[in-house]
Amino acid sequence: MAQTHSLERLVQALKRLPGVGVKSAQRMAFHLLQHDREGALHLAQALQHACATVRHCSWCHTFTENEVCPTCLDTRRDRSQLCVVETPADQDAMERTGAYKGLYFVLMGKLSPLDGVGPRDIGLQKFFDRIETLIDGQREVREVILATNFTAEGETTAHVIAQALKSRGVNVTRLARGVPVGSELEYVDLGTIAHALVDRR
């Protein structure tokens, strides 16, 4: 079936979503137009509103509707801990665990020289400036928790940050890697088992 110009534009727009190919985009477009036009309009309005109102926090770079996000303003958070993550989605995952009560710095990416992504592109200078912030003559941040992903680029980013902080008197820790809860060893990949052995406690 030949697609109209408007339908093709919708399919191409949906294809921009991660993991969505032509077939999936077509299914979504046909479903919205045939079965849920109200939902389609609601989605369009929500996207437009989010694009107009959501910005980056001036302190940590996560998404917020205000100059500074609620997490950074929360006086109950441990301001001596700063957890470094790659994206707002990673920060959200950390928050959902309920296990971390410190602050964050969102890099908005990871170092990837092959793709032309360097320290300036992910805001490393702003991060280092944040580390040097003094409160009553004392450095506010005393521990940096590196929570970048365990990919080659994520590991490189963590290594660069750790090396840069060596001479600054800041305690640097890295998320531990290990066997997932509820898994059986025979089905866990060998790299994960090896890291679990090294990071055992």
Buried (B, 14 or more C-beta within 10 A) or exposed (E): EEEEEEBEEBBEEBBEEEEBEEEBBBEBBBEBEEEEEEEBEEEEEEEEEEEEEEEBBEBBBBBBEEEEBEBBEEEEBEBBBBBBBBBBEBBEEBBEEEEBEBBBBBBBBBBBEEEEBEBEBBBBEBBBEBBEEEEEEEBBBBBBBBBBBEEEBBBBBBBBBBEBBEEEEBEBEBBEEBBEEEEEEEEBEEEBEEBBEEEEE
